Amino acid sequence: MTNLYIKNMVCDRCIMAVKSELEKLGHHVISIALGEVELEKECTEIQKKEVLERMRSLGFDLIDDKKSKTIERIKTIVIELVYDKKKTLTINLSDYLSNDLGQDYSALSNLFSEIEGITIERYFIAQKIERVKELLTYGELTLSEIAFQLHYSNVAHLSNQFKKTMGFTPTYFKQLKVKKRKQIDDL
């Protein structure tokens, strides 16, 4: 059995793409989730190189070192919390990450800040604001519904955080002709 850790997997389409490419290479995937794949058999060095080349051609990368795996796991957890409606925080983010990763939050926070140049909290807020922009662009939900879906305490809190991050209000963003959204892996 081999576990592969893959950087830049951020959505269900990423999971489908990675699984498809691994199967094309002749690997049997036992389980797959954001950032992690379990294969039935051990990979040879040649197979790992093939997988690496294929993953890079799709915009992914393999992760080997422990620090990078931890950073990717933090990012995956944050993205799941923002984009998966079934996931909600019942405790604060620091406790959630600490419990999930089995590590002290201050160590996780220092590592993340050192490698990414941004705090975990800022990364979480950036993800939420990008999700707000996405939902505003779709135009299917009101600002109140978006605030509720993203677990803001109220619309004012969402609006204040949006303005602090973007420099203008969500209402102004809705009126823009060109919607400037970022890809998740560019945050």
C-alpha positions as CSV (number, residue, x, y, z in Angstrom):
1,M,0.0,0.0,0.0
2,T,1.2,3.5,-0.8
3,N,-0.1,6.9,0.4
4,L,0.5,9.8,-1.9
5,Y,0.1,13.4,-0.7
6,I,-0.9,15.8,-3.5
7,K,-0.6,19.5,-3.4
8,N,-3.3,21.8,-4.9
9,M,-6.3,19.5,-4.7
10,V,-9.1,21.8,-3.7
11,C,-12.4,20.4,-5.0
12,D,-14.3,17.3,-6.1
13,R,-13.2,17.8,-9.7
14,C,-9.6,17.6,-8.5
15,I,-10.4,14.3,-6.9
16,M,-11.9,13.0,-10.1
17,A,-9.0,14.2,-12.2
18,V,-6.4,12.7,-9.9
19,K,-8.2,9.4,-9.6
20,S,-8.7,9.2,-13.4
21,E,-5.0,9.9,-14.1
22,L,-3.8,7.4,-11.5
23,E,-6.1,4.7,-13.0
24,K,-4.8,5.5,-16.5
25,L,-1.3,4.9,-15.2
26,G,-2.5,1.4,-14.0
27,H,-2.8,2.2,-10.2
28,H,-5.7,0.9,-8.1
29,V,-7.0,3.7,-5.9
30,I,-8.3,2.4,-2.5
31,S,-9.3,5.8,-1.2
32,I,-9.0,9.4,-2.3
33,A,-9.7,12.7,-0.5
34,L,-8.4,16.2,-0.9
35,G,-4.7,16.1,-0.8
36,E,-4.3,12.4,-0.1
37,V,-4.6,9.1,-2.1
38,E,-4.2,5.6,-0.9
39,L,-3.0,3.1,-3.6
40,E,-3.3,-0.6,-3.4
41,K,0.3,-1.4,-4.2
42,E,3.7,0.2,-3.5
43,C,5.0,2.5,-6.2
44,T,8.4,2.0,-7.7
45,E,10.6,5.0,-8.2
46,I,9.8,5.0,-11.9
47,Q,6.1,4.9,-11.2
48,K,6.5,7.8,-8.7
49,K,8.2,9.8,-11.4
50,E,5.4,9.0,-13.9
51,V,2.8,10.0,-11.3
52,L,4.7,13.2,-10.5
53,E,4.9,14.2,-14.2
54,R,1.2,13.4,-14.7
55,M,0.2,15.4,-11.6
56,R,2.3,18.4,-12.6
57,S,0.7,18.4,-16.0
58,L,-2.7,18.9,-14.3
59,G,-1.4,21.6,-11.9
60,F,-0.8,19.3,-8.9
61,D,2.4,18.3,-7.2
62,L,3.5,15.5,-4.9
63,I,4.5,16.3,-1.4
64,D,7.2,14.4,0.4
65,D,8.3,16.3,3.5
66,K,6.3,16.5,6.7
67,K,6.1,20.3,6.9
68,S,4.6,20.5,3.4
69,K,2.1,17.7,4.3
70,T,1.0,19.6,7.4
71,I,0.6,22.9,5.4
72,E,-1.5,21.2,2.8
73,R,-3.6,19.5,5.4
74,I,-4.3,22.9,7.0
75,K,-5.3,24.3,3.7
76,T,-7.5,21.3,2.9
77,I,-9.3,21.6,6.2
78,V,-9.9,25.3,5.7
79,I,-11.1,24.9,2.2
80,E,-13.5,22.1,3.3
81,L,-14.8,24.3,6.1
82,V,-15.5,27.1,3.6
83,Y,-16.9,25.2,0.7
84,D,-18.6,22.1,2.2
85,K,-22.0,23.0,3.5
86,K,-22.0,19.9,5.7
87,K,-18.9,21.0,7.6
88,T,-19.4,23.6,10.3
89,L,-17.2,24.9,13.1
90,T,-18.7,24.2,16.5
91,I,-15.4,25.2,18.2
92,N,-12.9,27.9,17.2
93,L,-10.6,27.3,14.2
94,S,-7.5,26.9,16.3
95,D,-9.0,24.1,18.4
96,Y,-10.4,22.4,15.3
97,L,-7.1,22.4,13.5
98,S,-5.3,21.3,16.7
99,N,-7.7,18.4,17.3
100,D,-7.7,17.3,13.6
101,L,-3.9,17.4,13.2
102,G,-3.0,16.3,16.7
103,Q,-0.6,19.2,17.2
104,D,-0.3,22.3,19.2
105,Y,-1.9,25.2,17.4
106,S,0.9,27.6,18.1
107,A,3.3,25.2,16.3
108,L,0.9,24.9,13.4
109,S,0.4,28.6,13.2
110,N,4.1,29.4,13.3
111,L,4.8,26.8,10.6
112,F,2.0,28.0,8.4
113,S,3.1,31.7,8.7
114,E,6.7,30.8,8.1
115,I,6.1,28.8,4.9
116,E,3.0,30.7,3.5
117,G,3.8,34.2,4.7
118,I,0.2,34.7,6.0
119,T,-1.5,33.6,9.2
120,I,-3.9,30.7,9.2
121,E,-6.7,33.2,10.2
122,R,-5.9,35.5,7.2
123,Y,-5.9,32.4,4.9
124,F,-9.3,31.4,6.3
125,I,-10.7,34.9,5.8
126,A,-9.3,35.0,2.3
127,Q,-11.0,31.7,1.5
128,K,-14.3,32.9,2.9
129,I,-14.1,36.2,1.0
130,E,-13.5,34.4,-2.3
131,R,-16.5,32.2,-1.5
132,V,-18.6,35.3,-0.9
133,K,-17.4,36.7,-4.2
134,E,-18.3,33.5,-6.0
135,L,-21.8,33.4,-4.4
136,L,-22.4,37.0,-5.2
137,T,-21.3,36.4,-8.8
138,Y,-23.9,33.6,-9.1
139,G,-26.6,36.0,-7.9
140,E,-28.7,33.2,-6.5
141,L,-28.5,34.1,-2.8
142,T,-29.0,37.3,-0.9
143,L,-26.2,38.7,1.3
144,S,-28.1,37.5,4.3
145,E,-28.3,34.0,3.0
146,I,-24.6,34.1,2.1
147,A,-23.7,35.3,5.6
148,F,-25.8,32.5,7.1
149,Q,-24.2,29.8,4.8
150,L,-20.7,31.0,5.6
151,H,-21.4,31.2,9.4
152,Y,-21.0,34.9,9.8
153,S,-22.7,36.2,12.9
154,N,-24.6,38.7,10.8
155,V,-24.5,40.6,7.4
156,A,-22.7,43.6,9.0
157,H,-19.8,41.3,10.1
158,L,-19.6,39.8,6.5
159,S,-19.7,43.3,5.0
160,N,-17.1,44.7,7.3
161,Q,-14.7,41.8,6.7
162,F,-15.3,42.0,2.9
163,K,-14.6,45.7,2.9
164,K,-11.5,45.4,5.0
165,T,-10.2,42.7,2.7
166,M,-11.3,44.0,-0.7
167,G,-11.4,47.7,-0.1
168,F,-15.1,48.0,-1.1
169,T,-18.5,46.6,-0.1
170,P,-20.2,43.4,-1.3
171,T,-22.9,45.6,-2.8
172,Y,-20.3,47.5,-4.9
173,F,-18.7,44.2,-5.9
174,K,-22.1,43.0,-7.2
175,Q,-22.4,46.1,-9.3
176,L,-18.9,45.6,-11.0
177,K,-19.0,44.5,-14.6
178,V,-15.8,42.5,-14.3
179,K,-15.8,40.1,-11.4
180,K,-12.3,39.6,-10.2
181,R,-12.1,36.3,-8.4
182,K,-9.0,34.3,-7.6
183,Q,-8.5,30.6,-8.0
184,I,-8.4,28.8,-4.6
185,D,-4.8,27.6,-5.0
186,D,-3.7,31.2,-5.8
187,L,-4.7,32.4,-2.3
